[in-house]
Amino acid sequence: MTRLYAAACLIVVALSAPFWEVSAQEQPDSCVACHQNFGDDRLGKPVKEFASDIHSTRGFGCVACHGGDANDPGMGAMDRAKGYIGKPARKELAQLCGRCHSDARFMRQYNPSLRVDQVAEYYTSVHGQRLSRNGDEKVAVCVSCHPAHSIRPPSDPRSSIHPLKVAETCGRCHADAKTMEPYKIATDQLGKYRESIHWRTMSVKGDLSAPTCNDCHGNHGAAPPGMSWVGNVCGQCHTVMAEFFAQSRHAKVFAQMGVPGCATCHSNHDIKETGDAMVSLEQPGVCVGCHTNQDNGGKVALQMRAALDSLSGEYNKAHAILLQAERAGMEVSQAQFELNGAKDALVKGRAAVHTFSVEAISKETLPGLEIAKKAYARGLRVLDELEFRRKGLAVSLIIILALIVGVVLKIRQMERKKKAE
């Protein structure tokens, strides 16, 4: 059987020689010649996919990972004595990829910006630890996220690790009930994430910097954020809120209760767009989960919401009257510019909610209230001025019309007098 296979390989290579004829300086790749012409998709598909793989475009061939001798047109190409590996075992993949990707000197020739600690980091992950300690080969390994023969850079929309594809890549395992059943892990994360403001910001608004799985869980060192440091994860982007929360009473209370800070109010995978309605003792408010209007926390929540609503209402009122004046043709650009200060104060006040302190929120909102009130007063004066101008114009028109009528009557009187003479 082995001899027949070797003979078949020789025939295929001979027949395919005109198709992939190479120059004298190049050597034919017997792996490609055999695999692409055997008629078996299991053998041919990897060759077709590898043509656009980043390793192929950088000059690496099959033997870089599979070993052997690509210059040998026969079975000698797959001689174990020549380093032939064949299909690597899953437990060996990290070390196999790491032969290059953990070598800083080697990687510098191709992409100096790539980190070379991926293998070490992988073994700190839940995936790597289960593989190394428990021998669990069902966990994610390199090829689970980077398809072996079609690896592309993250910037390529076709890449499995392009920002828009990361959730789908992770979901191939984590959204599969059968795969996750032995680990007793929920499989609703992908569905929830696709309902979140993060996914909508990325997929609808086109902001590829919005968070996806690896931004919160890590790449090669993937791990679920622990309760004690989930705030640090969220704080990578939401720095101001994280600092406010860290100084708040809730940070200590949540730690004592053993519940995660940010996720307690905002959830984790299905994070919704925030709004003032969250600061409420009624649904969809989050304060109602722990407080009532009878306890101190509930009373503070109501006061915080009142401060936000007050500034929001004054800002909207001022914005509306200035817009009305602008559409009427009045000059209010300076007042509109100054009103931006009230909007900034509202943003700061909303961030200060994470202090859970009425004083901290008032410190931000009170200056904004003054700005909004002044802008509204300016709008009223401008509209009053507009009304005065309209009345003056009306009076002027009446006077002009009366003069015209008087002139016409005088002319007619003179014409009648002339005819009488």
Number of C-alpha atoms within 10 A of each C-alpha: 6 8 9 9 12 15 14 16 22 19 14 19 24 13 12 17 13 9 9 12 11 12 8 7 5 8 12 18 20 23 24 21 24 23 21 19 17 14 11 10 13 11 16 17 14 17 22 16 15 19 14 14 20 15 17 16 12 9 8 12 18 21 18 13 19 16 20 23 23 20 13 17 22 21 18 16 21 21 16 13 12 12 14 17 16 15 10 11 11 18 17 14 17 20 14 19 16 16 13 15 20 19 13 15 12 14 16 14 8 10 10 12 8 13 13 19 14 19 21 16 15 21 19 16 19 16 20 26 15 17 20 12 9 9 12 15 16 14 18 19 19 19 15 16 18 16 14 14 20 21 22 20 14 15 10 12 13 14 21 23 22 17 24 21 16 17 23 16 20 19 17 13 17 20 20 13 14 11 16 15 12 8 8 9 13 12 18 15 18 19 14 14 20 16 14 17 19 22 24 17 16 17 15 10 10 12 15 15 11 18 17 20 20 17 16 18 15 17 15 23 19 20 15 12 16 11 15 14 13 17 23 18 18 20 16 12 13 13 14 14 20 23 16 18 23 16 13 16 13 15 21 14 12 16 13 9 8 11 15 20 25 23 16 12 14 15 13 18 21 20 18 15 12 11 9 15 14 19 25 23 21 13 12 12 15 17 19 18 14 10 17 17 14 8 10 11 17 19 15 17 23 18 19 25 21 16 21 23 15 14 26 21 13 20 25 13 17 25 20 14 19 26 17 15 19 17 10 11 10 16 13 17 12 9 20 20 11 14 24 16 18 27 21 14 24 26 15 19 24 22 19 25 22 23 21 19 18 19 14 18 25 20 14 22 27 19 15 26 25 17 24 29 18 16 27 24 16 19 26 16 13 19 19 12 13 16 12 12 12 12 12 12 12 12 12 12 12 12 12 12 12 12 12 12 12 12 12 11 12 12 12 12 11 11 11 11 10 9 7 7 5
